Amino acid sequence: MKTRITELVGIKYPILMAGMNWATTPKLVAAVSNAGGLGMLGAAAYSKEELAAAITEIRKLTDKPFAVNLTLLLPGAKGLIQTVLDAKVPVINLALGRIKDIVDTAHGYGGKILATVAMVKHAQYYEKDGADALSVTGYEAAAHSGNVGGLALIPAVASKVKIPIVAAGGISSGRGLVAALALGAEGVSLGTRFALTTESDVHEVYKKRVLAATEEDTIISDRFDGVNCRVLKTPRAEALARRRFALADAVSSSVRFKRDLNLSWWEVIKGGIRTARAEGVHLTDLPILSAGLAEMQRGLEKGDETGLFLAGQAVGGIKDIVSCREVIERIVKEAEEIAAGVNTKIRS
């Protein structure tokens, strides 16, 4: 199954794993890549040293292309970017920041840049800055998104740019892949589906809660961390969606963030301010940003009911926990069958 995306990054199938922070590990990344997709490591949960070690581990587990996801405006991002460039990672997925200098360096060693967007104007900015492809995130996605669903957003972006795009949000099956291709995408990005695999190390409580959910069992709010974010609907999530300020949690999680990622206080503060400005978050909401990151980590890594369980609307279509290879093979088989049968539904 060839598209411009498979040819661009050197993979067998146009299926990518989303760079889910606190959910992706070298083992999971390698499993997706070895199965013919593009595995992706979420870098924000790592220090520079940990990230370098994780990239080394991925290369021990696979000789296939893989990617690293970086959110440019988070604290410590500059050091993480340099680590990824020094390691000559094949595909770099970037979000929330200008990318021109990174593009030039990556292209210098043959790397590719995949930029994440949720708005047409941002897609156009990234294309001008030299991105090789775009990951277009619809409202249905887990974690952060804009305000437009994929059905409208994907063709809107596809009509304005020439580089290939990947559809993200609400996709877990071959039907989703065929729909994305019909809308103008040339690949799909799956997050929640790959989080519910045998190679995923997210907490078993998280897996059970998400597996039991339907497409109506998620909630989206800017109160979790200051930006539109979709999570599983729980009493904790509904309570957090109503909050305005969480100073005690913010101080605690800021200290943890600084310690775990080996950052200076200036890096933590500067990164938070940059994120606030870029996302239109008021400075008084920075405590929510900080506290939200800690709650997401608690949900994914510890299965803690006081945390947040990141999940997209695709949960309704996920009924089992299987290997990454089986996920990809199922999607490809179903997509081929669906595509072949589309013409039979059209009456002359």
Secondary structure, DSSP 8 states (H G I E B T S, - for coil): ---HHHHHHT-SSSEEE---TTT--HHHHHHHHHTTSBEEEEGGGS-HHHHHHHHHHHHHH-SS-EEEEEETTSTTHHHHHHHHHHTT-SEEEEESS--HHHHHHHHHTT-EEEEEESSHHHHHHHHHHT-SEEEEE-TTSSEE--SS-HHHHHHHHHTT-SS-EEEESS--SHHHHHHHHHHT-S-EEESHHHHTBTT--S-HHHHHHHHT--TTSEEEESTTTSS-EEEE--HHHHHHTT----HHHHHHHHHHHHHHTT--HHHHHHHHHHHHHHHT--GGGHHHHHHHHHHHHHHHHH--TTS--B--GGGGG----B-HHHHHHHHHHHHHHHHHHHGGG---
